[in-house]
Amino acid sequence: KSSAYIWVLIACLLVSMFYFYIIVFKKCTYGPSYWCRDLGSATECSAVQHCAQTVWNKPTANNQLCDTCKEVVTVVRDMMLGSATEAQLKAYLESACSMMSDPGLISECRKLVDNYLDNVLDMLKHQMQDPSVVCTALTVCKTQQSVNEHRISTNDIPVPEVPILEMLEEKLKVCVGCCTRYWGAPRSKVAIERGTATCVHDCVAFLKDVQDLIKKNRSYADALIDAVSKQCDMLGPDMSDVCKQYVSAYADQIVQMFMGSSPEVLCSGVGICSKAKHSPLLSLTPA
C-alpha cells in the first residue's frame, strides 16, 4: 500500500513542480525587465553580473538614504579588504541599521542584511566594487537614466503572472486530479486513467528541465518537497495530516524515485501520457 501512497505523492510533486516552475523559473524568460528589478530576481535567474554591468551601474539619483547606503557598502568593502570575517561584517551592518532614525527603515534594513548579505558579499568579491551598483541592486538607490529603447522597463509592463497560470490551468487539472481522486487508490487504477495528449509535450519537456536543475542544485529538490507538503491541504482535513506525514517520512525516496524515472514514465504514471512503459513500482520504507 505504501507504493500507492508514494505514487500519489509523486503525482502531487508534479503538480507542485508545475506551479513552482510557472511562478519562479518561468519569470526568468521575461528578460532584463524581471532579472534586474532587484538582487533577489537577478540571483534567482543567474543574472547578477549582467544586471550589474548593464542596469545597476547607471548614475543614481542622490538622496539621503541612497548616500547612506553607499557609505555603508564602502565601509563593508574596505573591511573585506582587511580580511574581516563574515560575522564581523554582519555585526557592522546590523549596527548601521540600528543607527537609522525611522523604525520602519531599521526593520527594512535588517531584512536586507538577513536576506542578501551573502549576495552582497559575493558581488563585492567579484570585482563589482562600486557601492552604487550594490545599493541599486538592493533597490535602495534608483538610477537616473531610464532603460533605453532596446530594453523593456520593469515599470512599463507588469510581470504577467496571472495570464500564465490561466494559460496552463487546463493542463494542470489532469495532474491535480491524480492527487484528489486517487489518494489511496490501487496503482493500477492510477495508471489506467489517462489525460489528454495536449499536456504530454509540456510535461515531458518540463520534467527534463527540472531533473537537470536538481542535479545541479539540491536546494531545488528541497523547495519542491516543501511545495508537495503544502499541496496536501487540497486533500481536505481528513487526509491532509496523513499526507504530510507521508511526505515527511518519504521525502528522500520521493526525490530518488523522481530522479530515477524517465519524464515519460512519470507523466504516464499520473495520467498525462499513455504510451510509456512502466517500470515495476517497489514498496519503499522510510530511511
Secondary structure, DSSP 4 states (H G I P E B T S, - for coil): -HHHHHHHHHHHHHHHHHHHHHHTGGGGGGTHHHHTTSHHHHHHTT-HHHHHHHTTTSPBPP-HHHHHHHHHHHHHHHHHHTT--HHHHHHHHHHHHHT-S-HHHHHHHHHHHHHHHHHHHHHHHTT---HHHHHHHTTSS-BSSPP-TTS--TTTS---HHHHHHHTHHHHHHHHHHHHH-TT--HHHHHH----GGGHHHHHHHHHHHHHHHHH-HHHHHHHHHHHHHHGGGG-HHHHHHHHHHHHHHHHHHHHHHHHS-HHHHHHHTTS-SSPPPPPPPP----
